Amino acid sequence: MLVTTNGTAPEDTELTELLANQLARYKQPRAYRVVEQLPRNVMGKVQKAQLREQFADIFAF
């Protein structure tokens, strides 16, 4: 998930090239999704279960 501050997101190829030098291949993301904001609960924690439901197509193997 990418949360942008100015409303524009970098291209997938740019991100892949940037991370290629910094992360091992198995640690690099397979897909990128741009969202306005992450779902948070009252305490401000990210609701990971809601993200998994919302983007179930990414996590299906």
JOPE-V790603 format. One record per residue. N is the residue number from 1. RES is the residue in one letter. SS is DSSP state (H for helix, E for strand, C for the rest). NEAR is the number of other ideal C-beta (glycine too) atoms within 10 Angstrom. D_FIRST is the distance of its C-alpha to the first C-alpha in Angstrom with 2 decimals. Layout:
n | res | ss | near | d_first
N | RES | SS | NEAR | D_FIRST
N | RES | SS | NEAR | D_FIRST
//
This chain:
n | res | ss | near | d_first
1 | M | C | 15 | 0.00
2 | L | E | 11 | 3.74
3 | V | E | 10 | 6.56
4 | T | C | 12 | 9.74
5 | T | C | 5 | 13.12
6 | N | C | 5 | 15.44
7 | G | C | 7 | 13.95
8 | T | C | 7 | 13.81
9 | A | C | 15 | 11.09
10 | P | C | 12 | 12.39
11 | E | C | 9 | 13.38
12 | D | H | 11 | 11.93
13 | T | H | 8 | 15.28
14 | E | H | 10 | 15.14
15 | L | H | 15 | 12.07
16 | T | H | 12 | 13.77
17 | E | H | 10 | 17.01
18 | L | H | 11 | 15.87
19 | L | H | 14 | 14.46
20 | A | H | 11 | 17.47
21 | N | C | 6 | 19.80
22 | Q | C | 8 | 17.99
23 | L | C | 11 | 16.73
24 | A | C | 8 | 18.73
25 | R | H | 7 | 17.92
26 | Y | H | 5 | 17.20
27 | K | H | 8 | 14.54
28 | Q | C | 12 | 12.58
29 | P | C | 14 | 9.52
30 | R | C | 5 | 11.09
31 | A | C | 10 | 8.60
32 | Y | C | 14 | 5.88
33 | R | C | 12 | 4.89
34 | V | E | 12 | 5.83
35 | V | E | 14 | 6.82
36 | E | C | 7 | 9.87
37 | Q | C | 8 | 9.40
38 | L | C | 13 | 8.33
39 | P | C | 14 | 11.33
40 | R | E | 11 | 13.83
41 | N | C | 9 | 17.32
42 | V | C | 5 | 20.53
43 | M | C | 5 | 20.33
44 | G | C | 6 | 16.99
45 | K | C | 10 | 15.18
46 | V | E | 12 | 11.73
47 | Q | C | 13 | 12.73
48 | K | H | 10 | 11.15
49 | A | H | 9 | 13.75
50 | Q | H | 13 | 12.85
51 | L | H | 17 | 9.22
52 | R | H | 11 | 11.07
53 | E | H | 11 | 13.58
54 | Q | H | 14 | 11.57
55 | F | C | 14 | 9.82
56 | A | H | 9 | 12.93
57 | D | H | 7 | 13.57
58 | I | H | 14 | 10.95
59 | F | H | 10 | 12.49
60 | A | C | 6 | 16.00
61 | F | C | 2 | 18.02
//
